[in-house]
Amino acid sequence: MDTTETALVLSGRSHPAQPDGGIEGYRARRTLPVRVELARQLRRRRTRLTLGFLVVLPVLLLLSFEIGDAGGRGRTLADMATQSGLNFTVFTLFVSTGFLLVVVVALFFGDTVASESSWSSLKYLLAAPVPRVRLLRQKAIVAGMLSVFGLVLLTAISLGVGVLWYGTGNLVTITGEAVPFPAGLVSLAAATAYLAVHLTWIAGLALLLSVSTDAPLGAVGGAVVVSILSEILDQINALGSLRSYLPTHYSTAYADLLGAEADWTDVAHGTFSALAYAMVFTVLAIWRFQRKDITS
């Protein structure tokens, strides 16, 4: 008796086999719907804590500026963060790009398969039976939805807190340009969209590590470590043009979209780089998962 028949017998259903060997009523495309996996992930404590922290972070930054000395007159993002709600939002995104958002995406993607393996529930999911590629795809879709929601949530809360406290003034760049509020909103939306695309390389890497280990922390930590290592190497000027091949080289290219005249050069390079890395890591993840031993 194969796994499909076994699953149906255990569930109390018995259907005759089709001429092609399949079971009547079974449709691979109906297994593990996105809504079911999304509901499972939303019930998890780590999901609620992660999204909760993204809500609290802008408030903590606001309190830091109010408690501390926010009277800086320099041209750094921190100095100008209190000039308007848009500036506060840009500062929040900037301080979150290099580490926090990387951890969030790595957590959602790195925990997809590795957590099921650590709980010994992966083999039961596949015996449902859910095709391996479909299982990986459904989990990646849900992880992507949560990651994008987390990024948008952070941006929206930051903007709300910033506008409430600092008003709807112009977006002032570090070069002194003043962008009106409506145009600044468009620029901020474009910057957020670029960040979502840029972080796809982390998503692909975390997914690959997730199917390669049974330890969720190993998958999440591995992706974060690679990102940190790339950031360190990017600071070595002796590497010259080789730094442009590092996945984090264009992590803050969205800053070019925040001026009066947007410069799309680095944004285009960063988009291509991130998607290329994401594609390679995702293909490797599918290849590895199809050959993974999940019975032991």
Secondary structure, 3 states (H helix, E strand, C coil): CCHHHHHHHHCCCCCCECCCCCECCCCHHHCCCHHHHHHHHHCCHHHHHHHHHHHHHHHHHHHHHHHCCCCCCCCCHHHHCCCCHHHHHHHHHHHHHCCHHHHHHHHHHHCCCHHHHHCCCHHHHHCCCCCHHHHHHHHHHHHHHHHHHHHHHHHHHHHHHHHHHHCCCCEECCCCCEECHHHHHHHHHHHHHHHHHHCHHHHHHHHHHHHHCCCHHHHHHHHHHHHHHHHHHHCCHHHHHHHHHCCCCCCCHHHHHCCCCCCCHHHHHHHHHHHHHHHHHHHHHHHHHHCCCCCC
